[in-house]
Amino acid sequence: MKKLVLLALAALIMVGCDKSISSVDGYDIVIIDSCEYIRNENFYGCVIVHKGNCKYCQQRLRQMMWEVQDSILNTMD
């Protein structure tokens, strides 16, 4: 009985790790660790691919570019 409860709890935790934000023609956009992924479930299985134009990654990249620019400008002084 304890194993069944632990299994159910683990399943609930794993289901709560991602959040689907839209669905079009069998493709879902899910958020995992604040990055957007495209998920497609078909008879081959579940395929998850990073979007590439994820707004969170763009924000991180922009912040990193500002930090690099600041460090370059500070070393030139």
C-alpha positions as CSV (number, residue, x, y, z in Angstrom):
1,M,0.0,0.0,0.0
2,K,2.8,2.4,0.8
3,K,4.5,1.7,-2.5
4,L,1.2,2.6,-4.3
5,V,0.9,5.9,-2.4
6,L,4.5,6.8,-3.2
7,L,4.0,5.9,-6.9
8,A,0.9,8.0,-7.1
9,L,2.6,10.9,-5.4
10,A,5.6,10.6,-7.7
11,A,3.3,10.6,-10.7
12,L,1.5,13.8,-9.5
13,I,4.8,15.5,-9.0
14,M,6.0,14.6,-12.5
15,V,2.8,15.8,-14.1
16,G,3.2,19.1,-12.3
17,C,6.6,19.8,-13.8
18,D,5.4,21.3,-17.0
19,K,2.6,23.6,-18.0
20,S,0.9,23.5,-21.4
21,I,0.2,27.0,-22.7
22,S,-1.3,26.2,-26.1
23,S,-2.2,23.4,-28.4
24,V,-2.5,23.4,-32.2
25,D,-2.9,20.3,-34.4
26,G,-1.4,17.9,-31.8
27,Y,1.5,20.1,-30.9
28,D,1.6,21.6,-27.4
29,I,3.9,24.4,-26.2
30,V,5.0,23.5,-22.7
31,I,7.1,25.3,-20.1
32,I,9.8,23.3,-18.3
33,D,12.3,25.1,-16.1
34,S,11.1,28.4,-17.5
35,C,12.0,27.5,-21.1
36,E,9.4,26.8,-23.8
37,Y,9.4,23.5,-25.6
38,I,7.2,22.0,-28.4
39,R,5.7,18.7,-27.5
40,N,4.1,16.2,-29.9
41,E,2.7,12.9,-28.8
42,N,2.2,10.4,-31.6
43,F,2.3,6.6,-32.0
44,Y,6.1,6.7,-32.0
45,G,6.1,8.3,-28.5
46,C,6.5,11.8,-27.1
47,V,8.9,14.2,-28.8
48,I,10.0,17.4,-27.0
49,V,12.1,20.0,-28.8
50,H,13.3,23.4,-27.5
51,K,11.5,26.3,-29.4
52,G,14.6,28.2,-30.1
53,N,12.8,31.6,-29.9
54,C,11.9,31.1,-26.3
55,K,11.2,34.5,-24.5
56,Y,13.0,33.3,-21.4
57,C,16.2,32.4,-23.3
58,Q,16.1,35.7,-25.2
59,Q,15.9,37.6,-21.9
60,R,18.9,35.6,-20.5
61,L,20.9,36.2,-23.7
62,R,20.1,39.9,-23.6
63,Q,21.2,40.1,-20.0
64,M,24.4,38.2,-20.7
65,M,25.2,40.5,-23.7
66,W,24.8,43.6,-21.5
67,E,27.1,42.1,-18.9
68,V,29.8,41.3,-21.5
69,Q,29.5,44.8,-23.0
70,D,29.8,46.4,-19.5
71,S,32.9,44.3,-18.7
72,I,34.5,45.2,-22.0
73,L,33.8,48.9,-21.5
74,N,35.1,48.7,-18.0
75,T,38.4,47.1,-19.0
76,M,39.0,49.8,-21.7
77,D,39.0,52.6,-19.1
